[in-house]
Amino acid sequence: MAGLAVMFYLGMSEEWGLFAVTNTCFFILLIIVTGSFPLPVAPRATADISTAVLFGVALLMEPGFAVFTAVAGKSISYLTVRGLGDRLKLPGYRYPYYKYPFNLGEVAITAGVTSYVFHTLGSTGDYLSPVIILAAGAMYFTNTALITAVVSVEMKINPFVFWWMGTKENGAAEISLLSFGFLGAVVYQESPWTSAALMIPVAVIYVAFSRLASSNTQLEDALERLEALQGRIVSTAKLASIGAISLDLAHQIKNPLAIMLGRLEGLQDRLDEGTRERRHVDIAQDAGWRIQDLTQTFTYIGRQEWVDLDIRDLLDESLGMAGLRSSKRIETSWSFADDLIPIRGNPVLIREALSNFFSNSLEAVDEGGHINIAVAPEGEFLAVMISDDGVGIPSDQLERLFEPFHTTKSESQGLGLFAAKHIIEMHQGTVEIQSSKGSGATVIVKFPVAAPEISFSSLEDELLEESSGGLPVER
């Protein structure tokens, strides 16, 4: 409101002639152009160079004309930028409408104060006096003071600290813009048409900065992809190490375990059933067989080649596996995008992970409940969403869902989700659970459509030779 009042008062105090109207229209057009096309200064950052034009306007025009020109030009440029942002859906260009009154008021006050200081202490054309420095200081301090006052109140921070941080970060750029505005005013004062020649280097600089910013953006995107690939390589290397250790342990244990089980079986034949010694031997043999099952699992996982997998088949099989563990009758709905790209991975492990998610959904829903399965591509990933209308998960439990041994079920060991998460991450994927108490839950699993293949077959062959120690090894 203060800015509009300043504009109205100063505008009414000036005499509008043909020359004033011509100058006003020219500078309004210049402000619109510079405000609508900010200068790219970084891959994802731009600078509004209309400050240079506003300073030139304040030096060349009386306060009333300067304020009117500044407000009119910035108003149209805001609407132009807003329309461009809406049309192209560019978030950085979609200025909120509620910011317009403050921005226009700030422009009116800044332009009015700057022009008033210059034309009160100096005169038009007097561009070699120290008044220029005072006018530049008036524009900078008025502009930054208004912004600092609003931001410090909104963010509840020390205004002096905020102002000093902004000055250190943007002070040099502001001085450059004010200097360019001063140069433009001098040239325009000598010959208005000659000032148009200044637009040529400005246009060249704009194109050069735009191309540089575009190249930097491409470099940053390439660097991000490279870092992501590096992360996958590191993850793959870790997985390879784990696989090698698992295979080594499995084969190192396998032969001594076979000898131990053979001796225990011999003891069983010599001991009568029901005796205390026979029970101890039976317990030891059961433990031995469990160890053998575990080593076979390690060997199988390490030997398993990664293959192309159809996510639809995996989901159908995983839901069937989970359904075998539940007697509830539920409704399921499926939604698949067209032309789904296969994923690569270990089918046994992925089925186990997905089956675990389905089991949790089945336990959460009531009889006759509903589970929805949707699959759609998301960039370089394939997103699987499993939603249910069950009891939901309290917010305080969400953060601990994937912790080992964390469970709310008395009969559960709390390792299902923990293992499922690690299986998904082993395939360079991600898993997230969204839920609130009483509103069901949604599991979002994302698989990369081109995950690196990890094979331990050749490694296993080498380990078999090294660990056999001359004993026959069964494959």
C-alpha positions in Angstrom: 0.0 0.0 0.0 2.8 2.4 0.8 4.4 1.7 -2.6 1.1 2.4 -4.4 0.7 5.6 -2.4 4.1 6.7 -3.4 3.4 5.9 -7.0 0.1 7.8 -7.0 1.5 10.9 -5.3 4.6 11.2 -7.4 2.8 10.3 -10.6 0.2 13.1 -10.1 3.0 15.6 -9.4 4.6 15.2 -12.8 3.7 16.8 -16.1 3.2 14.2 -18.7 4.2 15.2 -22.2 5.0 13.3 -25.4 8.7 12.9 -24.6 7.9 11.6 -21.1 5.3 9.2 -22.4 7.8 7.9 -25.1 10.6 7.5 -22.5 8.2 5.7 -20.1 7.0 3.3 -22.7 10.6 2.5 -23.8 11.8 1.8 -20.3 8.6 -0.2 -19.4 9.4 -2.4 -22.4 13.0 -2.8 -21.3 11.9 -3.7 -17.8 9.5 -6.3 -19.2 12.2 -7.9 -21.3 14.8 -8.0 -18.6 12.4 -9.2 -16.0 10.8 -11.9 -18.1 14.1 -13.4 -19.2 16.3 -13.8 -16.1 20.0 -14.3 -16.7 21.2 -17.9 -16.1 24.1 -17.7 -13.7 24.2 -21.4 -12.5 22.8 -24.7 -13.6 19.6 -24.2 -11.7 19.8 -20.5 -10.7 18.9 -17.3 -12.5 19.4 -13.6 -11.7 16.9 -10.8 -12.4 18.9 -8.2 -14.3 16.1 -5.7 -14.3 17.8 -4.0 -11.3 20.2 -2.4 -13.9 17.3 -1.0 -15.9 15.6 0.3 -12.7 18.7 2.1 -11.6 19.0 3.7 -15.0 15.3 4.7 -14.9 15.8 6.3 -11.5 18.7 8.4 -12.8 17.1 9.5 -16.0 13.5 10.1 -14.9 11.9 12.3 -12.3 10.6 10.4 -9.2 7.0 10.2 -10.4 7.9 8.9 -13.9 10.5 6.5 -12.4 8.0 5.0 -10.0 5.3 4.6 -12.6 7.7 3.1 -15.1 9.1 0.6 -12.6 5.8 -0.6 -11.2 4.2 -0.9 -14.7 7.2 -2.8 -16.1 7.5 -5.1 -13.2 3.8 -5.8 -13.1 3.7 -6.9 -16.7 6.9 -8.9 -16.3 5.5 -10.7 -13.3 2.4 -11.7 -15.3 4.5 -12.7 -18.3 6.8 -14.9 -16.2 3.8 -16.4 -14.3 2.1 -17.2 -17.6 5.3 -18.8 -19.0 5.6 -20.9 -15.8 2.0 -22.0 -16.0 2.3 -22.9 -19.7 5.6 -24.7 -19.5 5.0 -26.0 -15.9 8.2 -24.5 -14.6 8.1 -24.3 -10.8 10.8 -21.6 -10.6 8.8 -19.3 -12.8 5.4 -19.7 -11.2 5.5 -16.8 -8.8 2.7 -17.0 -6.2 0.1 -14.2 -6.6 0.3 -13.2 -3.0 3.9 -12.0 -3.5 2.9 -9.4 -6.1 1.7 -6.6 -3.8 4.9 -6.7 -1.7 7.1 -7.0 -4.7 5.5 -4.1 -6.5 5.4 -2.0 -3.3 9.1 -2.7 -2.8 9.8 -1.7 -6.4 7.8 1.5 -6.1 9.5 2.6 -2.9 13.0 1.7 -4.1 12.7 3.4 -7.4 11.0 6.5 -5.8 13.6 6.8 -3.0 16.5 6.4 -5.5 15.2 8.9 -8.0 14.3 11.4 -5.2 17.8 11.2 -3.7 19.5 11.7 -7.1 17.3 14.5 -8.3 17.2 16.3 -5.0 20.9 16.3 -4.3 22.0 16.4 -8.0 20.4 16.9 -11.4 19.8 14.9 -14.6 22.9 14.6 -16.6 25.2 15.2 -13.6 26.7 11.7 -13.7 30.2 12.5 -12.5 29.2 13.8 -9.0 29.3 11.7 -5.8 25.5 11.9 -5.8 25.6 8.8 -8.1 27.1 6.8 -5.3 24.5 8.1 -2.9 21.7 7.1 -5.3 23.2 3.6 -5.8 23.5 3.2 -2.0 19.9 4.4 -1.7 18.6 1.8 -4.1 20.7 -1.0 -2.6 19.9 -0.3 1.1 16.2 0.5 0.5 15.7 -2.7 -1.5 17.6 -4.9 0.9 16.1 -3.3 4.0 12.6 -3.9 2.9 13.3 -7.6 2.0 15.3 -8.1 5.2 12.5 -6.7 7.3 9.8 -9.0 5.9 12.0 -12.1 5.9 13.4 -11.6 9.4 9.8 -11.2 10.8 8.6 -14.3 8.9 11.5 -16.5 9.7 12.2 -15.0 13.2 15.9 -14.4 12.6 18.2 -11.5 13.4 17.7 -8.9 10.6 21.3 -7.7 10.7 22.7 -11.2 10.4 20.3 -11.9 7.4 21.2 -8.6 5.7 25.0 -9.2 6.2 24.7 -12.8 4.8 22.8 -11.5 1.8 25.3 -8.7 1.2 28.2 -11.1 1.3 26.5 -13.5 -1.1 24.9 -11.0 -3.6 26.7 -7.7 -3.0 29.2 -8.0 -5.8 26.4 -9.0 -8.3 24.3 -6.0 -7.2 27.2 -3.6 -7.6 27.8 -5.0 -11.1 24.1 -4.4 -12.1 24.1 -0.9 -10.7 27.3 -0.1 -12.6 25.7 -1.4 -15.8 22.6 0.6 -15.1 24.7 3.8 -14.6 26.6 3.1 -17.9 23.3 2.7 -19.7 21.9 5.9 -18.3 25.0 7.8 -19.4 24.8 6.5 -23.0 21.0 7.1 -23.1 21.5 10.7 -21.9 23.9 11.3 -24.8 21.9 9.6 -27.5 18.8 7.5 -26.7 19.2 5.5 -29.9 22.8 4.7 -29.2 21.8 3.0 -26.0 20.1 0.4 -28.1 23.6 -0.7 -29.1 24.1 -1.8 -25.5 21.5 -4.5 -26.1 23.8 -6.3 -28.5 26.5 -7.3 -25.9 23.7 -7.9 -23.4 22.1 -10.4 -25.8 25.4 -12.0 -26.5 26.1 -12.4 -22.8 22.6 -13.8 -22.2 23.0 -16.4 -24.9 26.5 -17.3 -23.7 25.4 -17.7 -20.1 22.3 -19.7 -21.2 24.5 -22.1 -23.1 27.0 -22.3 -20.3 24.2 -23.0 -17.7 22.7 -25.6 -20.0 26.1 -27.3 -20.3 26.7 -27.2 -16.6 23.2 -28.7 -16.0 24.1 -31.6 -18.3 27.4 -32.0 -16.5 25.6 -32.0 -13.1 23.1 -34.6 -14.3 25.9 -36.7 -15.7 27.7 -36.4 -12.4 24.6 -37.5 -10.5 24.2 -40.5 -12.7 27.8 -41.3 -12.3 27.6 -41.1 -8.5 24.5 -43.3 -8.6 26.3 -45.8 -10.8 29.3 -45.7 -8.5 27.0 -46.4 -5.6 25.6 -49.4 -7.4 29.1 -50.6 -8.2 30.1 -50.3 -4.5 26.9 -52.1 -3.5 27.6 -54.8 -6.0 31.1 -55.2 -4.8 29.9 -55.5 -1.2 27.3 -58.1 -2.3 30.0 -60.0 -4.2 32.2 -60.0 -1.0 29.2 -61.3 1.0 28.5 -63.9 -1.6 32.1 -65.0 -1.7 32.2 -65.3 2.1 28.9 -67.2 2.2 30.1 -69.6 -0.4 33.5 -70.1 1.3 31.8 -70.7 4.7 29.3 -73.1 3.2 32.0 -75.2 1.5 34.4 -75.0 4.4 31.6 -76.3 6.7 30.1 -78.8 4.3 32.8 -81.6 4.5 33.4 -81.5 8.3 29.6 -81.4 8.8 29.2 -84.5 6.6 31.8 -86.3 8.7 30.1 -85.2 11.9 26.6 -86.3 10.8 28.0 -89.6 9.7 29.5 -90.2 13.1 26.3 -89.2 14.8 24.4 -91.6 12.7 26.8 -94.4 13.7 26.2 -93.5 17.4 22.4 -93.7 16.8 22.7 -97.2 15.5 24.7 -98.3 18.7 22.4 -96.6 21.2 18.9 -97.8 22.2 16.0 -95.5 21.6 14.6 -93.8 24.7 17.9 -93.6 26.5 19.4 -90.3 27.7 22.4 -90.7 25.5 20.3 -91.4 22.4 18.2 -88.3 23.0 21.4 -86.1 23.2 22.7 -87.7 20.0 19.3 -87.1 18.3 19.3 -83.4 19.4 22.9 -83.0 18.0 22.0 -84.6 14.7 18.9 -82.3 14.3 21.2 -79.3 14.9 23.6 -80.7 12.3 20.9 -81.1 9.7 19.8 -77.5 10.3 23.3 -76.3 9.7 23.4 -78.3 6.5 20.2 -76.8 5.3 21.6 -73.3 6.0 24.8 -74.1 4.1 22.8 -75.4 1.1 20.8 -72.2 1.2 24.0 -70.1 1.1 25.3 -72.2 -1.8 22.1 -71.9 -3.7 21.9 -68.2 -3.4 25.5 -67.8 -4.4 25.1 -70.1 -7.4 21.9 -68.5 -8.6 22.3 -66.5 -11.8 20.4 -63.3 -12.1 17.8 -63.6 -14.9 15.2 -61.4 -16.6 12.0 -61.6 -14.5 8.4 -60.7 -15.3 7.1 -58.7 -12.3 3.5 -59.9 -13.0 4.5 -63.5 -12.6 6.5 -62.8 -9.5 3.6 -60.9 -7.9 1.1 -63.7 -8.7 3.4 -66.4 -7.3 4.3 -64.3 -4.2 0.6 -63.7 -3.4 -0.1 -67.4 -3.8 2.7 -68.2 -1.4 1.4 -65.8 1.1 -2.2 -67.1 0.6 -1.1 -70.6 1.6 -0.3 -69.2 5.1 -3.7 -67.5 5.5 -7.3 -68.8 5.5 -8.9 -65.4 4.9 -11.0 -64.7 1.8 -10.1 -61.3 0.4 -10.6 -59.4 -2.9 -7.6 -58.4 -5.0 -7.4 -55.9 -7.8 -4.5 -55.6 -10.3 -3.3 -52.6 -12.3 -0.4 -53.0 -14.7 1.0 -50.4 -17.0 1.5 -51.3 -20.7 4.8 -52.6 -21.9 6.4 -53.3 -18.6 10.2 -53.7 -18.8 11.5 -56.9 -17.1 13.7 -56.6 -14.1 16.8 -58.6 -13.3 17.4 -60.5 -10.1 17.2 -63.7 -8.1 13.6 -65.0 -8.5 13.7 -67.0 -5.2 14.8 -64.0 -3.1 12.4 -61.5 -4.8 9.5 -63.9 -4.4 10.4 -64.3 -0.7 10.5 -60.5 -0.2 7.2 -59.8 -2.0 5.6 -62.8 -0.2 6.5 -61.2 3.1 4.8 -57.9 2.1 1.7 -59.8 1.0 1.6 -61.8 4.3 1.6 -58.6 6.3 -1.2 -57.2 4.2 -3.2 -60.4 4.6 -2.8 -60.2 8.4 -3.8 -56.6 8.5 -7.1 -56.9 6.6 -10.4 -58.4 7.9 -12.3 -61.2 6.2 -13.5 -59.9 2.9 -10.9 -57.1 2.8 -9.2 -55.7 -0.3 -5.7 -55.7 -1.5 -4.7 -53.6 -4.6 -1.5 -54.3 -6.6 -0.3 -51.7 -9.1 2.8 -51.7 -11.2 4.1 -48.7 -13.3 7.4 -47.5 -14.6 9.0 -44.5 -12.8 12.0 -43.3 -14.7 14.7 -45.9 -14.4 12.7 -47.9 -11.9 9.7 -50.2 -11.9 7.4 -49.3 -9.0 5.3 -51.9 -7.3 2.5 -50.7 -5.0 0.7 -53.1 -2.6 -2.1 -51.4 -0.8 -4.6 -52.8 1.7 -7.6 -51.5 3.6 -6.5 -53.0 6.9 -6.0 -51.6 10.4 -3.0 -49.5 9.3 0.2 -48.8 11.2 0.6 -46.2 14.0 3.0 -43.4 13.1 5.3 -44.2 16.0 5.8 -47.8 14.6 6.5 -46.8 11.0 10.1 -45.8 11.6 10.9 -49.1 13.3 9.3 -51.5 10.8 12.5 -52.6 9.2 14.5 -53.0 12.4 15.6 -56.6 13.2 13.6 -58.3 15.9 11.0 -55.5 16.1 7.5 -57.0 16.0 4.1 -56.5 17.5 3.2 -60.1 17.0 3.8 -62.6 19.8 4.5 -65.5 17.3 6.8 -63.5 15.1 10.6 -63.1 15.4 10.5 -59.7 13.7 12.9 -60.6 10.9 10.5 -60.7 7.9 10.5 -57.1 6.9 14.2 -56.7 7.9 15.1 -59.5 5.5 12.7 -58.3 2.8 14.3 -54.8 2.8 17.8 -56.2 2.5 16.7 -58.4 -0.4 15.3 -55.4 -2.2 18.4 -53.3 -1.5 20.6 -56.2 -2.7 18.9 -55.7 -6.1 19.6 -51.9 -5.9 16.0 -51.2 -5.2 14.1 -49.3 -2.5 11.2 -50.0 -0.3 8.9 -47.6 1.6 5.7 -48.2 3.7 3.1 -45.4 3.9 0.4 -45.8 6.5 -1.5 -44.3 9.4 -3.6 -46.0 12.0 -7.0 -47.1 10.7 -6.4 -46.1 7.1 -4.6 -49.2 5.7 -1.1 -49.4 4.4 0.8 -49.1 1.1 4.1 -50.8 0.4 6.1 -49.1 -2.4 8.9 -51.3 -3.9 11.1 -49.9 -6.7 13.3 -52.2 -8.8 15.8 -50.8 -11.3 14.9 -51.9 -14.8 18.6 -52.6 -15.6 20.2 -53.8 -12.3 23.8 -55.1 -12.7 24.0 -58.9 -12.8 25.9 -60.6 -10.0 27.0 -64.2 -10.5 29.1 -66.4 -8.2 29.2 -69.5 -10.3 32.8 -69.3 -11.4 33.7 -68.2 -7.9 32.0 -71.2 -6.4 33.9 -73.6 -8.7 37.2 -72.1 -7.5 36.1 -72.4 -3.9 35.0 -76.0 -4.4 38.5 -76.9 -5.6 40.2 -75.0 -2.7 38.0 -76.2 0.1 37.7 -79.9 -0.8 41.1 -80.8 0.5 41.2 -83.9 -1.7 37.9 -85.2 -0.3 35.0 -85.9 -2.7 32.6 -83.0 -2.9 29.0 -83.5 -3.9 27.6 -80.9 -6.2 
